Amino acid sequence: MLPVLLGEDAQAIVDGLLNAVRSGCTEAQLAQLVTYATALRVARFHTNNDHGDWNSAHHPFTFANAVQQGIRRVPTIELLRGVFDAAMSVYLNRFLNVPPARLPEPKDTVADPESLLERLPELLDRQQQVNEAGRLVAQYLYSGGKPERLMAMLAKLMLRENRDFHVIQSIEAAFRLYIQLSDPQEGVPVLVAAARYLAAHAPTMRSQEQTYQMAYRLHRGDRLFEASNEDT
């Protein structure tokens, strides 16, 4: 079904979804499959696209995630329609993967995956490290690295940036989808997508950190505005 969702035949996509429902596929299972397809659009987003096109890949992913989380709680016909809407977005956005960025393969593994994780912050200190970040994340996971540590690192790297709502949405959607997938290997492209999207929007000025530091110092009881020698 996944190749059909990522294909170029809109009618085949609709027919495939309907046949899946008729064959006993639950609403939640169908929603997860479509969400996974939207995540692959991000994971395979080619950097030759305009930078603004990241949003064209981002919006279907986060929309599909919202529909999926809703349908897991209350499966309704209205939310099932949202699954079909998301699937059509996958179809309309196929140009973002022409040509598709190559998904990292489970090779070139290392004995110490934690050393790879330590390199990720420095990697995201530089611009245009989208593909490099994706490869590092895949190599870490294929080498037996712990997904929980990777997600914690990605969240930390997101928080140090002047992130916007889109970045927060993408990271949240990727983490939810990865956790809900039964096969960790199947989930690798999902976290690759998260890393690539974050890398595409890093580094920023990181000016928000000053606000957090001031709040932390106030929490400790520090005197922030005490006169210094420079003021006299």
N, C-alpha and C positions, 0 to 999 in steps of 0.2 A: 504493500500500500504506500510506503514511503516514497519509492520512485515515482509513483503516480502523482502524489502530492507535489513533488518537486518537478514534475514534467510540464509539458507545453500544451496539454489538452484539457481545457477547462471542464468540458462535459465529462471527460473520463474521471476527473477529480470528484465531481458531484456524484456521479454514478458509483464510484468507489466508496464514498462515504455512506451513501444510502444502502449499498449492498452490505457494508460492514455492520450497519445497524440491524438490517434484516437477518444477518447471520448470528446475531447475539452479542455483538460488541456493545458494551455499556457506554452511556454518555460520557462518563469520566475517562474511560479508556480512549475513546475517540478524541476527546478534548486534549488528552495528553499527547497523542500521536500528532495532532495538528500543531500543538505548541512546540513539540520537538522539531517539526519541519520548519517552523518560524525561527527557531534557534539556529538551525543549520544555515539559514539565509545569512545570519550574522557571522557564524563561524567561517562561511565561505565567501564573505564579502570581499571583493577584490579592491585593493587600495588604489587602483587606477580610477575608480569611481570618484566623483566629486565628494569632498568631505561632508557636505550637507546631506548626501545620500545615506549617511549612517542613520539618519532619522527615519528614512524610508524602510530600513531594515529593522530599526528599533521598535517603531510603533506597532507593527503586527505582532512582534514577539511579546511585548508587554500587554497588548490587548488580548492575545490568546491566553496568556498567563492569567489575566483577570477572569476571563471566561472559565478557564479550567478550575480555578480555585472556587468560583461561584458554583459551578456544576458539581463539584465534589461535595459541597454542602447541601445544595438544593437543586437536584436535577429537574429542569423544566424545559418545555418546548422552546421557550424564548431564549434560554441560554444555549440550547442545542443549535438554534439558528445562528447564534454567535460563533459557534464552531465552524459552520459553513462560511460565514463571513471571513473568519480568519484564514480559512483554506483558500478562499478567493484572493486574499491579500498575498498569500504565498505565490499563487499563480501570477498575479500582476507584478510582483517584485522579482520575477525570474531574471530580469535584465541585470540585477545587482550581482548575479553570479555568472555573468558572461564576460570573460571566462571565470570559472569558479576559483577562488583561492584554494590551494591544495590543503586538505586536512592533514595534519601531522600523523605519521604512521607509528605503530608501536615498535620502533627500532632505535638504535643508538641509546639504549638504556644505560644508566650509570649505577654504580654500587652504592653511592651516597646521594640519594635524591634531595636530602636537606640542603646540600651545597647549592643545588639549583634554586631552591626557594630563597636562599640568601641573596641570590643575584637579581631577583625580581625587582626590589626597590630601586636599585641602581639603573636597571633597564628602563624603568618608567620615569627616570629623571631626564630622559632624552626624548625628543620628538620622533615621530615616524618609526616607532618600534612595534608596530601592530603585529606583523608576522613573527617577529622574534619573540614577542611575549606569548603568542599562541603556541609556538614550538616549545618554549620552555615549560609552559604549563602541561602540555601533552607529555613531554619527556619526563617531567616530574611524576605524573600519574602512572605512566606506563612503567616507570622504574620502581613502582611500589610505594610512592609517596602517599601520605595520608591526606585524603580529600578535606578533612576538617581543618587541618593546618593550612592548606592552600586557600580555602575559603576565608579563614581568619586573616590571612595575609592580604588577600584581595580586598577584603573589607577595610583593613587598616590603610591600604594604599588609596582606596577611594576616599577615606575620611581626611587624608592629608591634603587632598586637592580642593579647589574651589568648585566642588561638584554641583551639578544642577539636578533637577528632579529626574531627568531622563537617565542619568548615570545611576542614580539610586534605584530607579525602577528596573533597569537592566540587570543590575547585580542581584536584586531581590528575586527577580523572575528566574534567573539562571540558578540561583541556589535552591529555590523551591523545586524547580524541575529536576535538578540533579538528585536531590534527596528522594524524590518520588519515583525515580527510575529504578527498576529492579536490578539492572545490569550495570555495574560500575564502569565497564568498558564502553557501553553505549553512552554513558554520561560524559565521557571525556570531551567530545566536541561542544557540549553545553558550557563547560567551564573554560574551554578554549574561546568560545564566543564571548564570555564575560571578560576574559583577559584582553581580548582584541579590542572590544568596545572601550574598555577603560584606558588602554594604551592609546587609542585614537583620540582621547580627550585629556591626555596628560603630556607633559606637566602643565599645570596652570600656575598662576601667581602665588597660590597657596596662602593668600592673605587671611583666610578665615582662621588659620591656626592661632593668630594673635588673639582673637576673641576668646578662644578656648583657654589659652594660657592665662589671660587676665582673669577669666572666671575661676580657673583653678587656684590662682594666687589669692583671689578674694576668699575662696573657700578655706584656704590655709590661714587666713587672717593677715596676709601680707599687706603692707601699706604701699599702695601703688603710686601715689602722687606725692610722696615725701620729697622735699626740696633737696636737690643734689648740689654739689660744689659748682656745677656748670651754671646753676640758676642764680648764684650769688655774685 
